[in-house]
Amino acid sequence: MPIESKKPNQSIKQLDPLALAFEPEVSPWRKALSGQIVQSFLVFCRFAGRYWLWLLNGISLFFFMVAFAVPLVQGAGGDWLARPVFDFCHLVCVQDPNHSFYIGGHQMAVCERCLAIYAAMGLVGLVFQLTRYRWRPLKFWQYGLFALPMALDGFSQLFGWRESVWELRLLTGGLFGFGTVWYMYPQIEAWMNRLKSWAGCELART
């Protein structure tokens, strides 16, 4: 007697385990919360794409102005206010007392080289903000030429071969700050324009 092979029941629906795993029953409040989170993220991306330059310029000019404000406030008897700000600036500067300017006998919040870096980045950043579409980024080797004087001045002093002077620290820091804006900001501008366009398109769909 011939053995009949059993054919699978074609009427039985094949279950996809991935579909079971990623298509659960989601409550309405969770769907609403997820949608709100996504929309908030897209709004943030669009905001960052529009105002990133204001933020970077603000940071550079903030540290530049705070460098002067701290010793002035200390001289006026506000050490309780100036000291925490001075300590906060240590996050972005070594604050070497021998390489810093003093106002009224009080040390500025950043060293001479960092002062020049933040001044250059803030001022050149403002120029970039007015003429941003005319800038083309430096090539990396060109950027290296702006950073090389600071590296030579800093490392030769670090290894005890010579002692730097404040004029060189200001000059090399300013060159580095200028080169950083010229190299980085046009590239960031291109990235942020793409981010802004993408976020705008996604928000238009929601």
N, C-alpha and C positions, 0 to 999 in steps of 0.2 A: 504494500500500500504506500503510495507516494506521500512524502512528508511535505505538507504545505508550509511555506514560510509565511510568517505573520508580518504583514506590512503595518507600519506605524499608522495610527489614526491621523489622517490628514486634517481632521476637524479640530484636533487639539492645538491650541495656540502655543507656539514656541515662546517661552519667556526669556527675556534678555535680562541677565543679572545686573548689568550696568544700568539698565532702565529702572530696575527695582531700587538700585542703590541711590540713583541721582534724581529720581522723580517721586520723592515722598509726598505725603499729604502735608502741605504747608499751610499754616493758619494765616488768615488775612493780615493780622497785625505784624507777623514776621515778614510777609511780602512787602507791606507798606514800609517797615523799618529798613529792609534791604534796599528798596528803591530810594528811600531818603538818603541812606548812606552813600549810594552810588552817585546820586545827584549832587550831594554835598562835595564829594570828591571831584566831580567834574567842574563844579563851580570854583573850587579851590585851584584846580589846574588852569582854568581860564583866567582867574585872578593873578596867579603867578606868572602866566604868560604875558599879561598886560603890564604888571607893576614890578617885575623882578629888578629892573634897573634902579627904580626908586629905592628899593630895599638895599641893594649893594652900595649905592651912593650914600644912603643914609648911614650905613654901618661905618663906611670909611670916614665920613665927615664927623660922625659921632665920636670915634676914638681920637680924631684930630682935635676936636674942640674940648673933649674931656681932658686931654693931656694938659691943656692950659687951665682948665677950670679947677682941677684938683689942687694945685699949689695956691691958686688965688683964694679958694675957699678955706684952705688951711691957714693962710695968712690972715684971713678975716676971723679966725677962731672957730671955724667949723670943722675941726678935725674929726669929730664924731660922724660927720657926713662924708668927708673926703676920704677917710681911711678905707671904708668898704669899697668905694669906687676904685681906689688905687689897687686894692687887692684883687678886684674883679679884672682889672686890666692886665694883671699878671698872666691871665689865660692866653693873651695874645702877644706878650712881650716879656723878655727876661728882666727888664727894668734894672739893668746894671747901673749902679750909682755913678760909676766912673765914666759912663757913656751917655749920660742924661743931662739935660739942661735943668737949671734951677731958677725959680722965680721967688724972690724974697726969701731965699734960703731953703725953700721947699722944693723937693724933687718933682719933676713933671711925671705924669702917669705912664708915659711910654718913653723909650730911649730915643736918641737922636735919629738913628736909622729908621726905626718904626714910625717916628713922627713924619719923616720925609716920605715913607711908603704910603701912609694913609693920606697925607696931604696930596701927593701926586695922584693916587687912585681916586680920591674924591673930586679933585679939580678936573682931571682928564675925563673922569666919568661924567661930569656935568657937560663937558664939551661933546662927548660921545652922545649924550642924551639929545643934544640939539642937532647933531649932524650924523645920527646913527646909520643912515642908509648909505652914506658915502664911504664908510670904513670897510676895508678888506683886512682880514686877520693876517698877522705876521706868520711866516713859516716858523716851525719850531727852532730851527737853527738861528733864525733872526732873533727870536725871543731869547735864545741863549746868549746872544751878544749883549742884550740889555742886562741879563742876570750875571754875566761873567765878572764885571767890575766889582760887584758886591761880594761875589764868591771869593775872588782873589783878596779883597780887602779883609773880609771876615776870617778866612782860613789862615792867611799869613799872620794875622794877629792871634788867632787861636793857638797856633803852634809856636808862638813866641818868637817868630822871625822878625817882627817889627811891631810898632805900636801905631794904630790908626789915629787919625785926628778927626775932629768933629766935622770939618769941611768935607772930608772924603765920605764920612758916614752919611751926611745929608745928600751929597751928590749921587753916591751909588744907590742909596735907598730910593731917591727920586727916580733914577733911571729904571730901577726894577719895578716900581709902581706904575710908571708910564708904560713900560713894555708889557706888564701884566694886563692892563686894560686893553692895549692894542691887540694882544694875542688872544685873550679869553673872551672879551665882551662881544665882538662880532660873531664868534661861534655860539655863545650863549644866546645871542639874539636870534640866530637861525633856529636853534633848538626850541626856544620858547615860542617862536612863531608857529612852528609845527605843533607844539603842544596846545597852543591857543586855538588853532584851527580844528584840531582833533576834538578838543573838549567842546567847542562850539557846535560842531556837527553832531556829537553825541547828545548834547543837551537839546538840540532841535528835534531829535527823534523822540524824546521823552515827553 
